[in-house]
Amino acid sequence: MVQELGKQNSLLNQFLSELRDVNIQIDRLRFRKNMERIGEIFAYEISKGLEYVEKDVVTPLGTAKMHVLKRQPFLATILRAGLPLHQGMLNYFDRAGNAFVSAYRKYDHDEDFVIKLDYLSSPNLQDGVLILSDPMLATGGSLIASLKGLLEKGEPAEIHIVSVLSSNEGIENLKRNFSKRKLKIWTCAVDDELTAKAYIVPGLGDAGDLAYGEKDDTL
């Protein structure tokens, strides 16, 4: 199932438009903040489908019956670009377990690359709710490799994939690689085109560089 939140008018599209805008995205602080805000919106939307239990809450004037989360999810992200998006969701799921994956594109030639996983830190995910975020779902290679690594830490009862921008190719690759699992994909918008180097068009550019500055890929 794919939930494209940008199809409905909301402040989400204001934040997304600023992420895409070349005249605004040069402000790294604002770029990170908009990613964080979008993460909060995703967390709120995902929370509507989670399990809740009734709890008696004592107030200064009595007792209120409230519905609260039965359990906190596990939030996972891919370093480094996913950190602001992850932080936004962590602002709302503030007692969540956290997992981090170091994955990157290793280019063999000018346009050919493979996904390398250097590091993975995760709690036991068995029977939990896993929310894996990455700002860009282009080919899906990083998310597929990261999710396969995370699944070695236990079998979640639910898996949610969160990406600010997605491509049709990336969505189909995720579905193909995890056809026996019920994945729910959350995105702001689906862009149709990928460049020869597998960047989303019109997209927004390199989310990691825009958030934290350009990196040296020559080493």
N, C-alpha and C positions, 0 to 999 in steps of 0.2 A: 504494500500500500504506500502511495506517495501523497504526502500532504504539502501542497504548494501554497504557503500562507500569503504570498504576495498577490494572489489572484483577488483577494478582498482588500478594499481600501482601508488602510490603517496607518498609524505612525510608523509601522515597520517599513513601508515603502519610502518614507522620508529618510529614515536612517540608511536604507539600501541605496537610495539615490546619491546620498553624500559619500558612501563608500565607493561608488562608481565614478564620481565626478573628479576629473583630473585636477580641477582648480581647488578642490577641498581636501582631497586625500593626501596632499603634500603635508598636511598637518598631522603628524603621527599620533599625537595625543588624541585628537578628534577621531582619527581612524580607529584607534583601539577602543575608544569610548563607544563609538557606534557599533563595533563588533560586540562589545559587552552588553549594550542595550538589546541587541538582537538576540543574544544568548538568553537574556532574561525573558524575552517574549517567547522563545522556544520552550523554556522551562515551564512557563505558565501554561502554554498550550498542551504540552506533554502531561502536565500534572492532572489535567482534566480526565485522563483515561487511566490513572493509577488507582490502586486500592486504598480505601479509607476505612477507618474504624471510629466508632463513637466513643467520646471521652468526656467525662465530667470535669469541667474547669471551674475552680472556685474563684469567684470575683469578690470585690469588697462588699457586695450587696447580696450575694447568693451563689447559686451554682448554675452554670450554663452547660447544656449538652452540645458538644461540638464534634464535627467530623474532621479528623486529622489523618495524615498519611499513615498507613499501616507499617510501611518500611521505607527508608530512604533508598534512592537508586544509587548505582555506581556510575560516576561520571568519568569518562575516558577521553583523552584527546591526543593529538599528534603534535609533537614539538616541531618548530616553535610557533608556527602560524596559528595553531589552535588555541593558544593560551588566553587571549582576550575573550573569545567565544566561550571557552570553558569557564572563565571567571564569571561571566554573566549568568550562566546556569548555576554556578556554585553560590552566587548571591541569593538565589531562591531555594535551591536544595542545599541549605547551608550545613547540614550534617551528613552529607553524602560521602560515601567512600570514593576514593580517587585513584585513577590509573593514568599512566603517562607512557607514550610510545615515541621513541626516536626513529623516525622513518624518513628517508630522503631518496631523491632520484639520482642514480649514478649513471652518468652518460658515458657510453662506450664510443659513440661517434657523435657527430653534430646533433643528430635528432633521435638517436636510439638510446633508450635508457632502461634500466631495471630498478626495481624498488628494493632498497636495502634497509633492514631493521638492525639498528645498533644496540637498542636498549629497550627494555619493557619492565615497568614497575606496576604491579596490580595486586589488589586483595583477591581473596577467593570469591569468584563470581557465581558460584553454584546457586541456582534457583533464584537469583536476584534479577533486578531490572538494570540492564546495561544501556547507557546512553553514550554513544561514541560520536565525537564531533570533530570536524575538520572544515575550515571555511570554504574550500573548493572541492567539489566532486567532479573531477575532469574525466580521466579514464577510469577512475575508481581503484587504481593500482595500490595507492597508499592505504586507503581504507580497507581494501580486501586483505592485504598483507597484515595490517594492524589487527583487524578483527580475528583473523586466523590465529595470530599470536595470543590474543586475549582469551580466545576460547580454550586455550590450554590451561587457563586458570579456573576452569569450571564452566558448566553449562547454564547460562542465564535462562530464566523463564521468559523474559521479554528482551528484545534487542531493538533499540531505536538508533537510527543514523541521522545526524544533524549536519547539514551543510548550508551555508548562506547561498551559494550559487551552485547549480548542478548542470550537467550535460545529459542529454538522452543516452549517450554512449556509456557514461559512468553508471547511470541508474540501471541500464540493462546488464552491464557487467556484474554489478552487485547481485542482481536477481539471479543471474546465471550461476555465479559461484556459490550462492547460498540458497539454492532453489528448494531445499528441504527444510528451510527455516522460515519463520514468519518475521521478516524484517519490516519495520515501519520507517520510511524515509521521510524526513522533514526538511524542507528547503524553502527559501524565499522565492526563488525563481529558477526556471529551467531555460538555459540558453542552448541553442541548437548546434552551434559550430565549435569545432576545436581546431587550433592551428596545427602546423606540422610538428611543433614541439609540445603538443597536447595542452595548450592553454585555452581556457574558455573564452569565446567571443560572443558578445561584446565584453562579458566578464568585468573584471576590475583591475587586472594586473596580478602581480605577485603579492599575496596577502602578507606573507612573512616579511618581505622587504618593506612593504608600506607600513607595517606595524612597528618594526624594529630596526630598519635600515638595511642597506644592501650587504650581501655576504660575499665572501671570496670563494668561488667555486673552482679555483685553479688547483687547489691542494688535493 
